[in-house]
């Protein structure tokens, strides 16, 4: 089963919904089959960990980024620096790249 995802790793995105609405961050990981992404500095979760001396893990409360649904993210265009939807553009050599719907700038290098 193939899943089409327009958000990629290292994209700059803006959060549209949830407790972190309005924040921006870089995508650390995309889980396309689940429709989720992990964004840097957004949606922190607390995890209680036990100390494990053999693995050099200290005990305590650890905060890490949680997952966000892809429908709550909007990619920030590199050309116009605004959050915008993405479309597809076909280049002269036949490659298809992601393009900004507002200014038409290419998102893929």
Residue pairs with C-beta under 8 A, 6 or more apart in sequence:
1 33
3 32
3 33
3 35
5 30
5 32
5 35
5 70
6 75
6 86
6 98
7 13
7 27
7 30
7 37
7 70
7 73
7 75
8 27
8 30
9 27
9 28
9 29
9 30
10 26
10 27
11 26
11 27
11 75
11 76
11 107
12 24
12 25
12 26
12 27
12 75
12 76
12 78
13 24
13 25
13 26
13 27
13 37
13 39
13 73
13 74
13 75
13 76
13 83
14 22
14 23
14 24
14 73
14 74
14 76
14 83
15 21
15 22
15 23
15 24
15 25
15 39
15 42
15 43
15 68
15 72
15 73
16 72
16 73
16 74
17 72
18 43
18 68
18 72
19 43
20 42
20 43
20 68
23 41
23 42
24 76
25 39
25 40
25 41
25 42
26 39
26 40
27 37
27 38
27 39
27 40
27 73
28 38
28 39
28 40
28 65
29 37
29 38
30 36
30 37
30 70
31 37
31 38
31 67
34 67
35 69
35 70
35 71
36 67
36 68
36 69
36 70
37 67
37 68
37 69
37 70
37 73
38 65
38 66
38 67
38 68
39 65
39 68
39 73
40 65
41 65
42 65
42 68
43 65
43 66
43 67
43 68
44 63
44 64
44 65
44 66
45 63
45 64
45 65
45 66
46 61
46 62
46 63
47 61
47 62
47 63
47 64
48 60
48 61
48 62
49 57
49 58
49 59
49 60
49 61
49 62
50 57
50 59
51 57
51 58
51 59
74 83
74 84
74 85
75 83
75 84
75 85
75 86
75 107
76 82
76 83
76 84
77 83
77 84
77 100
77 102
77 103
77 105
77 107
78 105
78 107
79 100
79 103
79 104
79 105
80 100
80 102
80 103
80 105
82 102
84 100
84 101
84 102
84 103
85 101
86 98
86 99
86 100
86 101
86 107
87 98
87 99
87 100
87 101
88 96
88 97
88 98
88 99
89 96
89 97
89 98
89 99
89 104
89 106
90 96
91 97
97 106
97 107
97 108
98 106
98 107
98 108
99 105
99 106
99 107
100 107
